[in-house]
């Protein structure tokens, strides 16, 4: 017995040592924030903490949202403020979206300069006409939690890091002479004349500046407060107002342009001068708050009470390393490690924290609220993220995901419409995209028994949202069993996505024993059948008189009835009733041929050349991976005993749509959805229908993975004999028990243990 205990102790010590060594492994080195910054990835390369409120990143141009009153399509490239191919940097702003297909933000731009003071950003074609600077990627470095670039026109080395609510700048001036720090409060992403409602700046003393900015954009009533502190004394400062004010009151008795401690107006550009010698560093701490300047100062004091740039960088990168260790993998080579951990990084950029350190936040009603038992979050890109991003968070960031759901329920409480978020950010609902996709996020947590919120209250919120008749065709959907195209556009897409959301409500109701609600929404979840045209084999827009829309082309991605997709792809959006859909579409043999052709046929450019969100980079044949409605399609093969077809296509997509380069994403990352798809499929399973409690098994690309589960257990995944050619799954076991139906449950995963794939070069038919 003593010998046994001694051996057990030795084994435990060895395991603890191995565990500590694994914890010490630096996974940050595999993160490349420049991935997705070219073309349509719409990611930003700057410094941020995991889920941080501050996203301190360079903006490379000032493309306006509109020219001569008309939408300017060039602005679409700048959803994240940065385009890799641009030769100049305008400055560094503190708020950005990651991977979205529309935009806002770009608040509080700072830019250090030398020489003559210029308060205009200039143009890319003539950078000398303004304060922007040329730069080279040779002198640029982006890491998780850190960004650095050489501003060539000023010989200034610019470095940035950030805590959750505070960004820290460090500028090394390498020449003597005049120096300035430009503070542009007119700058913004998706900017236009009139977007700035008001800005206010107050110079509190010779090192502290506070203020706020109000904008009317995608979020139509948005207020952001700031506190900015310097490690050097301000020598001189001033500002310039652009545009005319009809009324200025009695402020005209002052010369407000220089060294006057209050600045207010719609369009303000300010500047600050310091005594800085060659080789010296100017450091700036910039804190944000949704509540007040007092809140911003508290955030700064709590999170960054010092001026040690390297200390903050190290702390933030340690936090990133901790989050990246939620899944540790062996992926074979540097390329695959970079792909995987950059995907993890992108998946942990949002939703973002939206409260002060004292948990006060601005609510949807524009009042100040106190979060009691949760941290408040914002930026819910739910049409994208409910599919894989939130299921990933539910699996490995369970506490955060619960806080996000509590934030959604707070939104519901504060909504005058009594609705859950559709696409919300910064205490605003912007109503972007379709569906009511807070519902599957809530359902996924309840069905998988990870919820620590009031489940009955959550069900009530889901039901009330789904019964809001005046929202986006729901009245027609309830009365007719489908959204009528002559009543509300994108009718087929809405019908299909409402039906899935209704399935999720039915699952919650069933779980909670609410039989009447279950019956109502189970019936509604079958409404997808009502827009299927048996005569052509596709979903098709239907009018309120019951007739199908004429002049219909299932390949067209910009026609009536659909949004961000064509009928070929959207007709396959029935993730909650796959077998029923297969039978309706002709049975397994016919449907299999139909699905095969999706990956072999050609989609000519004419079908998507006028669609911003769909480009050739994100398409394989007619399969549009660069847009979310297609992300589950491969797994229909699992329902026809043809999982091998899904396995080979998973590998094809992983290789073609994800690469470690600035243009390495085959479409918008969409706040982590594209990246979450990569993570799940790399480790071997995917949530085809979140809230079903199931994952479909695929073809893992990693060799080994260890997943930290929220209950303290660990799931070890291994793909034996895995290679670029061995893409087919010969067998799968969980803790020694064979899995033969291509499905693994959330409950099974939570038990931990070993999930073993045996891979082969030959398909297992």
C-alpha positions in Angstrom: 0.0 0.0 0.0 2.8 2.4 0.9 4.5 1.7 -2.5 1.2 2.4 -4.2 0.7 5.7 -2.4 4.3 6.7 -3.1 3.9 6.0 -6.9 0.6 7.8 -6.9 2.3 10.8 -5.3 5.1 10.8 -7.9 2.6 10.5 -10.8 0.5 13.4 -9.3 3.7 15.6 -9.0 4.8 14.8 -12.5 1.3 15.6 -13.9 1.2 18.9 -11.9 4.6 19.7 -13.4 3.6 18.9 -16.9 0.4 21.0 -16.4 2.4 24.0 -15.1 4.8 23.6 -18.0 1.9 23.6 -20.4 0.5 26.7 -18.7 3.8 28.5 -19.2 3.9 27.8 -23.0 3.7 31.0 -24.9 0.8 30.7 -27.3 0.7 34.5 -28.0 3.6 34.0 -30.4 1.2 32.2 -32.7 -1.3 35.1 -32.9 -1.0 37.3 -36.0 -3.5 40.2 -35.8 -2.6 41.2 -39.4 -4.5 38.1 -40.7 -7.7 39.4 -42.3 -6.6 43.0 -42.6 -6.4 42.9 -46.4 -9.4 42.7 -48.7 -12.6 41.7 -47.0 -11.5 40.2 -43.7 -12.3 43.5 -42.0 -10.1 42.8 -38.9 -8.0 45.4 -37.2 -4.3 44.9 -36.1 -4.2 47.1 -33.0 -3.9 46.4 -29.3 -6.7 45.1 -27.2 -7.3 42.9 -24.2 -9.6 39.8 -24.3 -13.1 41.1 -24.9 -11.8 44.6 -24.1 -13.7 47.9 -24.3 -10.6 49.6 -25.9 -9.5 48.5 -29.3 -6.5 50.9 -29.9 -5.6 50.5 -33.6 -4.4 52.4 -36.6 -6.7 53.9 -39.2 -5.3 54.1 -42.7 -7.6 56.5 -44.5 -10.6 58.8 -44.1 -13.0 57.4 -46.7 -16.4 59.0 -46.2 -19.6 57.0 -46.0 -21.3 59.2 -48.7 -20.1 61.4 -51.6 -22.5 64.0 -52.9 -25.2 62.5 -50.8 -24.8 59.0 -52.2 -23.3 55.9 -50.6 -19.6 55.5 -51.4 -18.9 51.8 -51.9 -15.1 52.3 -51.2 -16.0 52.8 -47.6 -16.9 49.2 -47.2 -13.2 48.2 -47.2 -12.7 50.3 -44.0 -15.2 48.6 -41.6 -12.2 48.0 -39.2 -10.5 51.3 -40.1 -7.3 49.6 -41.5 -6.5 48.2 -45.0 -3.2 46.4 -45.3 -2.4 47.7 -48.8 -2.7 51.4 -47.8 0.6 53.4 -47.7 -0.3 55.9 -44.9 -1.6 56.0 -41.4 -4.0 58.8 -40.4 -3.7 58.1 -36.7 -4.7 55.8 -33.9 -8.3 55.6 -32.6 -9.7 53.7 -29.6 -12.8 51.8 -30.7 -13.1 49.3 -33.6 -15.3 46.4 -34.7 -13.6 43.2 -35.7 -14.6 41.6 -39.0 -18.0 43.2 -39.4 -19.8 44.0 -42.7 -21.0 47.4 -41.7 -19.4 49.8 -39.2 -19.3 52.7 -36.8 -16.8 53.8 -34.0 -13.2 55.0 -34.7 -13.5 57.3 -31.6 -10.8 59.7 -30.3 -8.0 59.6 -32.9 -4.5 60.6 -31.7 -1.6 61.3 -34.0 1.9 62.4 -33.0 3.7 64.8 -35.4 6.7 67.0 -35.7 7.4 70.2 -37.6 4.7 72.5 -38.8 1.4 72.1 -37.1 -1.3 70.6 -39.4 -4.9 70.0 -38.3 -6.1 68.4 -41.5 -5.5 64.6 -42.1 -4.6 65.2 -45.7 -5.2 62.6 -48.4 -3.6 59.3 -49.4 -2.6 60.7 -52.7 -1.0 63.7 -51.1 -0.1 62.8 -47.5 2.1 65.9 -47.1 -1.1 68.0 -47.2 -2.0 66.9 -43.7 -0.9 65.2 -40.5 -1.0 61.6 -41.7 2.2 59.7 -42.2 3.7 57.2 -44.6 4.6 53.8 -43.1 6.0 50.4 -44.2 5.1 46.9 -43.1 8.8 46.3 -42.7 8.6 48.6 -39.7 5.3 47.3 -38.3 4.7 44.7 -35.7 1.3 43.3 -34.5 0.9 40.9 -31.6 -1.9 40.0 -29.2 -2.1 43.0 -26.9 0.6 45.1 -28.7 1.0 47.1 -31.9 4.1 49.0 -33.1 4.8 51.0 -36.2 7.4 53.6 -37.4 5.8 56.8 -38.6 8.2 57.6 -41.5 7.3 61.2 -42.1 8.0 62.1 -38.4 10.7 59.6 -37.4 8.5 58.6 -34.5 8.3 55.0 -33.2 4.6 54.5 -32.1 3.7 51.7 -29.7 0.4 50.6 -28.1 -1.0 48.2 -25.6 -4.2 48.1 -23.6 -6.0 46.8 -20.6 -9.8 46.2 -20.8 -10.8 49.9 -20.5 -7.5 51.8 -21.0 -5.3 52.2 -24.0 -1.6 53.1 -23.5 0.4 55.0 -26.1 4.2 55.3 -26.2 5.8 57.6 -28.8 9.5 57.8 -29.1 10.5 61.0 -30.9 13.8 60.5 -32.8 14.4 64.0 -34.0 14.7 67.4 -32.4 12.3 70.3 -33.1 8.6 71.1 -32.7 6.4 68.2 -31.7 2.6 67.9 -31.5 -0.1 65.5 -30.5 -3.1 65.9 -32.7 -6.4 65.0 -31.1 -9.0 64.6 -33.8 -12.6 64.4 -32.5 -14.2 64.6 -36.0 -12.6 61.4 -37.2 -14.7 58.3 -37.4 -15.3 55.0 -39.3 -18.1 55.2 -41.8 -18.0 58.9 -41.2 -20.1 61.6 -42.8 -21.0 65.2 -42.4 -23.3 65.5 -39.4 -22.3 62.2 -37.8 -20.7 64.1 -34.9 -23.5 65.5 -32.8 -21.3 67.1 -30.2 -17.9 66.9 -28.6 -16.6 68.4 -25.4 -13.0 68.5 -24.1 -11.9 69.9 -20.7 -8.3 70.4 -19.8 -8.4 69.6 -16.1 -4.7 70.3 -15.3 -1.3 70.2 -17.0 -1.4 66.4 -17.4 -5.2 65.4 -17.5 -7.8 66.0 -20.2 -11.4 64.7 -20.1 -14.5 64.9 -22.3 -17.1 63.1 -24.3 -18.3 62.5 -27.9 -21.8 62.0 -29.1 -22.4 60.5 -32.6 -25.4 59.7 -34.7 -24.5 56.7 -36.9 -25.2 53.0 -37.0 -25.9 53.6 -33.3 -28.0 56.7 -33.6 -27.6 57.9 -30.0 -24.1 57.0 -28.8 -22.1 58.8 -26.1 -18.6 57.8 -25.2 -16.6 59.5 -22.3 -12.9 59.6 -22.0 -10.0 60.6 -19.7 -6.6 61.2 -21.2 -3.4 61.5 -19.1 0.2 62.4 -20.1 3.5 61.6 -18.6 4.8 65.0 -19.7 3.5 68.5 -18.7 1.4 70.1 -21.4 3.3 73.2 -22.7 0.6 74.6 -25.0 -2.6 73.5 -26.5 -5.5 74.7 -28.6 -8.2 73.6 -31.0 -9.8 74.4 -34.3 -13.6 74.3 -34.9 -14.8 73.5 -38.4 -18.2 74.5 -39.7 -20.4 77.3 -38.6 -22.4 77.6 -35.4 -25.5 79.7 -35.6 -25.4 80.6 -31.9 -22.3 80.9 -29.7 -23.8 82.8 -26.7 -21.3 84.9 -24.7 -18.4 82.6 -25.2 -17.2 85.0 -27.8 -15.7 87.2 -25.1 -12.8 84.6 -24.9 -10.1 83.6 -27.3 -10.9 79.9 -27.2 -8.4 78.8 -29.9 -5.3 78.5 -27.6 -4.7 77.5 -24.0 -8.4 77.9 -23.1 -9.4 74.9 -20.9 -12.8 74.1 -22.5 -13.5 73.1 -26.0 -17.0 72.3 -27.4 -18.5 71.9 -30.8 -19.6 69.5 -33.6 -16.3 69.4 -35.3 -13.2 69.8 -33.2 -9.5 69.1 -33.9 -7.3 69.8 -30.9 -3.5 69.8 -30.4 -1.1 69.5 -27.4 2.6 70.4 -27.4 5.2 69.2 -24.9 8.9 69.7 -24.2 10.3 66.5 -25.6 14.0 66.0 -26.5 15.3 63.6 -29.1 15.0 60.0 -27.9 12.4 60.8 -25.2 9.1 59.1 -24.9 5.7 60.7 -24.7 3.3 58.3 -22.9 -0.5 58.6 -23.0 -3.1 56.7 -21.0 -6.5 56.9 -22.6 -9.5 55.5 -20.6 -13.0 55.0 -21.9 -16.4 54.9 -20.1 -20.0 54.5 -21.2 -21.1 56.5 -18.1 -19.0 59.6 -17.3 -15.6 61.2 -17.3 -15.5 60.4 -13.6 -16.0 56.7 -14.6 -13.2 57.0 -17.1 -10.8 58.3 -14.5 -11.8 55.5 -12.1 -11.1 53.0 -14.9 -7.7 54.5 -15.5 -6.7 54.5 -11.8 -8.0 51.0 -11.3 -6.5 49.3 -14.3 -3.3 51.3 -15.1 -2.2 53.2 -12.1 1.4 53.4 -13.3 3.4 54.5 -16.4 5.2 51.2 -17.1 4.4 50.4 -20.7 6.2 47.1 -20.7 4.5 46.0 -17.5 1.0 46.6 -19.0 2.0 44.9 -22.3 3.3 41.9 -20.3 0.1 41.7 -18.2 -2.2 41.9 -21.2 -0.2 39.3 -23.1 -0.3 37.1 -20.0 -4.1 37.5 -20.0 -4.2 36.6 -23.7 -2.0 33.6 -23.0 -4.4 32.4 -20.3 -7.4 32.7 -22.6 -5.6 31.0 -25.5 -4.9 28.1 -23.2 -8.6 27.3 -23.1 -7.6 24.9 -26.0 -4.0 23.7 -26.4 -3.2 22.0 -29.7 -0.5 20.2 -31.6 -1.1 21.2 -35.2 1.9 19.9 -37.0 3.6 23.1 -38.3 3.9 26.8 -37.6 1.3 27.7 -40.3 -1.4 25.6 -38.7 -0.5 26.8 -35.2 -0.8 30.4 -36.4 -4.1 29.8 -38.1 -5.5 28.1 -35.0 -4.4 30.6 -32.4 -5.2 33.7 -34.5 -8.7 32.2 -34.9 -8.9 31.8 -31.1 -7.7 35.4 -30.8 -10.3 36.7 -33.2 -13.0 34.7 -31.4 -12.1 36.4 -28.1 -12.3 40.0 -29.4 -16.1 40.3 -28.8 -18.7 40.8 -27.7 -16.9 43.6 -25.7 -17.1 44.7 -22.1 -19.4 47.7 -21.7 -19.3 48.8 -18.1 -16.9 50.7 -15.7 -14.9 49.0 -13.0 -17.7 49.7 -10.6 -20.1 47.9 -13.0 -22.1 51.0 -14.0 -23.1 51.1 -17.6 -25.4 53.1 -20.0 -28.5 51.1 -20.9 -30.6 51.0 -24.0 -32.9 53.5 -22.3 -29.9 55.9 -22.1 -30.1 55.8 -18.3 -27.2 54.7 -16.1 -27.7 51.2 -14.6 -25.8 49.1 -12.1 -24.9 45.5 -13.1 -25.3 43.5 -9.9 -24.2 39.9 -10.6 -22.7 40.2 -14.1 -20.4 42.2 -16.3 -22.3 44.1 -19.0 -21.3 43.4 -22.7 -22.1 45.1 -26.0 -21.6 44.6 -29.7 -23.8 41.6 -30.4 -23.4 40.7 -34.1 -26.0 37.9 -33.6 -26.9 37.0 -37.2 -23.4 35.8 -37.5 -22.3 34.7 -34.0 -25.2 32.5 -32.9 -24.1 29.9 -35.3 -20.6 28.9 -33.9 -19.1 31.9 -32.0 -21.5 31.7 -29.0 -21.6 27.9 -28.9 -17.8 28.1 -28.7 -18.1 30.6 -25.8 -20.7 28.4 -24.1 -18.2 25.5 -24.3 -15.0 27.2 -23.1 -16.0 30.7 -21.9 -19.2 29.7 -20.1 -19.1 32.4 -17.4 -18.6 35.2 -20.0 -21.3 33.7 -22.2 -23.7 33.8 -19.2 -22.8 37.4 -18.6 -23.5 38.2 -22.3 -26.9 36.6 -22.0 -27.6 38.6 -18.8 -26.6 41.7 -20.8 -29.2 40.7 -23.5 -31.9 40.3 -20.9 -31.0 43.7 -19.5 -31.4 45.1 -23.0 -34.8 43.4 -23.1 -35.8 45.0 -19.8 -34.7 48.4 -21.1 -36.3 48.1 -24.6 -39.4 50.1 -25.3 -40.2 47.4 -27.8 -39.7 44.6 -25.2 -37.3 42.8 -27.5 -34.0 41.1 -27.1 -31.0 42.4 -29.1 -31.0 41.9 -32.9 -27.6 43.7 -33.6 -26.8 46.0 -30.7 -23.8 48.1 -29.7 -23.0 51.0 -27.3 -26.5 51.2 -25.6 -28.2 51.2 -29.0 -30.2 48.7 -31.2 -29.2 49.2 -34.8 -31.6 46.5 -36.1 -29.0 45.1 -38.6 -29.8 41.9 -40.4 -32.7 39.5 -39.7 -34.0 37.1 -37.2 -34.2 37.3 -33.4 -30.9 35.4 -32.8 -30.5 36.2 -29.1 -32.9 33.3 -28.8 -30.5 30.5 -30.0 -27.8 31.9 -27.7 -30.1 31.7 -24.7 -31.5 28.3 -25.8 -28.0 26.8 -26.2 -27.1 27.7 -22.6 -30.4 26.4 -21.2 -30.5 23.2 -23.2 -26.9 22.4 -22.4 -27.5 23.2 -18.7 -24.8 25.9 -18.4 -27.3 28.7 -17.7 -26.9 30.6 -14.4 -29.7 33.1 -15.2 -33.5 33.1 -14.7 -34.5 30.6 -17.3 -38.3 31.3 -17.1 -37.7 35.0 -17.5 -35.4 34.3 -20.4 -38.1 32.2 -22.1 -40.6 35.0 -21.6 -38.2 37.4 -23.3 -37.8 35.0 -26.2 -41.5 34.6 -26.6 -42.3 38.3 -26.4 -39.6 39.1 -29.0 -41.0 36.4 -31.4 -44.5 37.8 -31.0 -43.6 41.4 -31.9 -45.9 41.6 -35.0 -44.6 45.0 -36.3 -41.0 43.8 -36.4 -39.7 42.8 -39.9 -42.6 40.8 -41.3 -43.4 38.8 -38.1 -47.1 39.7 -38.4 -47.3 38.2 -41.9 -45.2 35.2 -40.7 -47.7 34.5 -37.9 -50.8 35.0 -40.0 -49.7 33.2 -43.2 -47.0 30.8 -42.0 -44.4 32.7 -44.0 -43.1 36.2 -44.5 -44.9 37.6 -47.7 -42.4 39.2 -50.0 -44.9 42.0 -50.9 -45.2 42.8 -47.1 -41.5 42.6 -46.1 -38.3 42.1 -48.2 -35.8 39.2 -47.8 -38.9 37.2 -47.1 -37.4 33.7 -47.7 -34.4 34.4 -45.6 -36.6 35.7 -42.8 -39.0 32.8 -42.9 -36.2 30.3 -42.7 -34.3 32.0 -39.9 -37.5 32.7 -37.9 -38.4 29.0 -38.2 -35.0 28.1 -36.7 -35.3 30.6 -33.9 -38.8 29.3 -33.2 -37.4 25.8 -32.9 -35.0 27.1 -30.2 -37.9 28.6 -28.3 -39.8 25.3 -28.5 -36.7 23.5 -27.1 -36.6 25.9 -24.1 -40.3 25.5 -23.5 -40.0 21.7 -23.6 -37.1 21.8 -21.2 -39.1 24.0 -18.8 -42.3 22.1 -19.1 -44.3 24.9 -20.8 -46.4 22.7 -23.1 -48.6 25.5 -24.7 -45.5 27.5 -25.7 -43.8 24.4 -26.9 -46.8 23.5 -29.2 -47.0 27.1 -30.6 -43.4 27.3 -31.5 -43.0 23.8 -32.6 -45.6 24.5 -35.2 -44.0 27.8 -36.2 -40.6 26.0 -36.5 -42.1 24.1 -39.5 -42.9 27.2 -41.5 -39.8 26.7 -43.6 -41.9 24.2 -45.6 -44.2 27.1 -46.8 -41.6 28.8 -49.0 -40.4 25.6 -50.7 -41.4 25.4 -54.4 -41.7 21.7 -55.2 -41.8 22.4 -58.9 -38.2 23.8 -59.0 -36.7 22.2 -55.9 -35.8 25.5 -54.2 -37.0 27.9 -51.5 -38.8 30.8 -53.3 -40.3 34.1 -52.4 -44.1 33.9 -51.8 -46.6 36.7 -52.0 -49.5 37.4 -49.6 -52.0 35.9 -52.1 -50.1 32.5 -51.8 -48.5 32.7 -55.3 -44.7 32.4 -55.8 -42.8 35.4 -57.1 -42.2 35.2 -60.9 -38.9 35.9 -62.7 -36.9 33.9 -60.2 -33.2 32.8 -60.5 -31.9 30.6 -57.7 -28.3 31.6 -58.4 -28.9 35.3 -58.0 -27.4 36.7 -54.8 -29.0 40.1 -55.0 -32.6 39.3 -55.9 -35.8 39.8 -54.0 -36.5 37.3 -51.2 -33.0 36.8 -49.9 -30.3 38.7 -48.0 -26.6 38.1 -48.4 -27.1 34.8 -50.2 -28.9 33.1 -53.1 -31.6 30.5 -53.1 -29.1 27.7 -53.8 -27.4 28.3 -50.5 -30.4 29.6 -48.4 -32.6 26.7 -49.5 -30.4 24.5 -47.4 -31.0 26.6 -44.2 -33.1 24.1 -42.2 -30.5 23.0 -39.6 -33.2 21.9 -37.0 -35.0 19.5 -39.3 -32.4 18.1 -41.7 -34.0 14.7 -42.4 -37.4 16.3 -43.1 -35.8 18.7 -45.5 -33.9 15.9 -47.3 -37.1 14.0 -47.8 -39.0 17.1 -49.0 -36.2 17.7 -51.5 -36.5 14.3 -53.1 -35.0 11.9 -50.7 -31.4 10.9 -50.0 -30.3 9.9 -53.5 -31.6 13.0 -55.2 -30.6 15.4 -52.4 -27.1 13.9 -52.3 -26.6 14.7 -56.0 -28.0 18.2 -55.4 -25.6 18.8 -52.5 -22.7 17.4 -54.5 -23.4 19.9 -57.3 -23.1 22.8 -55.0 -19.4 22.1 -54.7 -18.8 21.4 -58.4 -20.9 23.9 -60.3 -19.8 27.4 -61.4 -21.2 30.6 -60.0 -20.4 33.3 -62.6 -19.3 36.7 -61.3 -22.5 38.3 -62.6 -24.5 36.7 -59.8 -22.6 38.5 -57.0 -20.7 41.4 -58.6 -23.2 43.9 -57.0 -23.1 42.2 -53.5 -20.6 43.7 -51.0 -20.5 40.7 -48.7 -19.9 38.0 -51.3 -16.6 38.0 -53.2 -14.7 35.3 -55.2 -12.3 35.0 -52.3 -15.1 33.3 -50.2 -16.6 31.0 -52.8 -15.8 27.4 -53.7 -18.0 26.6 -56.7 -21.4 27.8 -55.6 -20.7 27.2 -51.9 -20.4 30.6 -50.3 -18.2 30.1 -47.2 -17.5 33.8 -46.8 -21.1 34.3 -45.6 -22.7 32.6 -42.6 -25.9 31.0 -44.0 -23.8 28.2 -45.6 -21.7 27.3 -42.5 -23.7 24.2 -41.5 -24.4 22.8 -45.0 -21.6 20.2 -45.1 -23.1 18.3 -42.3 -26.2 17.3 -44.2 -23.9 14.5 -45.5 -23.8 13.0 -42.0 -27.6 12.4 -42.2 -27.2 10.4 -45.4 -24.5 8.0 -44.3 -22.0 10.0 -46.5 -20.0 11.6 -43.7 -16.9 11.0 -45.8 -18.0 13.6 -48.3 -18.3 16.2 -45.5 -14.8 15.2 -44.2 -13.1 15.8 -47.5 -14.9 19.2 -48.0 -14.1 20.3 -44.4 -10.4 19.9 -45.2 -10.8 21.7 -48.5 -12.5 24.7 -46.8 -10.0 24.8 -44.0 -7.1 24.9 -46.5 -8.6 27.3 -49.0 -10.5 29.8 -46.8 -8.0 30.2 -43.9 -4.3 31.1 -44.4 -1.7 33.0 -42.2 -1.6 36.1 -44.4 -3.2 39.5 -44.4 -5.6 38.3 -47.1 -6.0 34.9 -45.3 -9.7 35.1 -44.5 -12.3 34.2 -47.2 -14.8 36.8 -46.1 -15.6 39.1 -43.2 -14.6 37.5 -39.9 -17.9 38.8 -38.5 -16.9 39.2 -34.9 -15.4 35.8 -34.7 -17.9 33.6 -36.5 -15.6 32.7 -39.3 -12.8 32.0 -36.8 -15.1 29.9 -34.5 -16.0 27.8 -37.6 -12.3 27.1 -38.1 -11.7 26.2 -34.4 -14.6 23.8 -34.2 -13.8 22.1 -37.5 -10.1 21.9 -36.7 -10.8 19.9 -33.5 -13.3 17.7 -35.2 -16.9 18.7 -34.5 -19.4 21.5 -35.2 -22.7 22.8 -33.8 -24.9 22.4 -36.9 -28.0 23.4 -34.9 -27.1 25.3 -31.7 -29.7 24.5 -28.9 -30.0 20.9 -30.2 -27.4 19.8 -27.6 -25.5 18.1 -30.4 -22.3 18.5 -32.4 -21.8 16.9 -35.7 -18.4 15.0 -36.1 -16.1 16.1 -38.9 -12.5 15.7 -39.9 -10.0 17.2 -37.4 -7.0 19.0 -38.8 -5.0 19.1 -35.5 -3.0 16.1 -34.2 -3.9 16.7 -30.6 -6.0 19.1 -28.6 -6.8 19.6 -24.9 -10.0 21.5 -24.2 -10.5 23.0 -20.8 -14.1 22.5 -19.7 -16.0 24.9 -17.4 -16.6 22.2 -14.9 -12.9 21.7 -14.3 -12.6 18.6 -16.5 -10.5 18.3 -19.6 -11.3 16.8 -23.0 -8.3 15.3 -24.8 -8.8 15.0 -28.6 -6.4 13.0 -30.8 -6.5 12.4 -34.5 -4.3 9.3 -35.1 -2.7 8.9 -38.5 -3.9 12.4 -39.4 -2.2 14.1 -42.4 -3.1 16.3 -45.4 -4.0 13.1 -47.3 -5.5 11.2 -44.5 -8.7 13.3 -44.3 -11.2 10.5 -43.8 -12.4 9.2 -40.4 -12.1 5.5 -40.0 -13.5 5.4 -36.5 -14.3 7.6 -33.5 -14.3 6.6 -29.8 -15.2 8.6 -26.7 -13.6 7.1 -23.6 -13.2 3.8 -25.4 -16.8 3.6 -26.6 -17.4 3.8 -30.4 -19.5 6.6 -31.9 -21.2 5.4 -35.0 -23.9 7.9 -35.7 -21.6 10.9 -36.5 -22.9 12.9 -33.4 -21.5 13.8 -30.1 -23.5 15.6 -27.4 -22.6 18.6 -25.3 -23.3 16.4 -22.3 -20.8 13.8 -23.5 -18.2 16.5 -24.0 -18.7 17.8 -20.5 -17.7 14.4 -19.1 -14.2 15.0 -20.3 -11.8 12.1 -21.1 -10.5 11.1 -24.6 -12.1 11.6 -28.0 -10.0 9.6 -30.4 -10.3 9.8 -34.2 -8.6 7.2 -36.4 -7.8 8.8 -39.8 -7.4 7.1 -43.2 -6.6 8.0 -46.8 -9.6 6.0 -47.9 -13.2 7.1 -47.3 -15.2 5.0 -44.9 -18.4 4.4 -46.9 
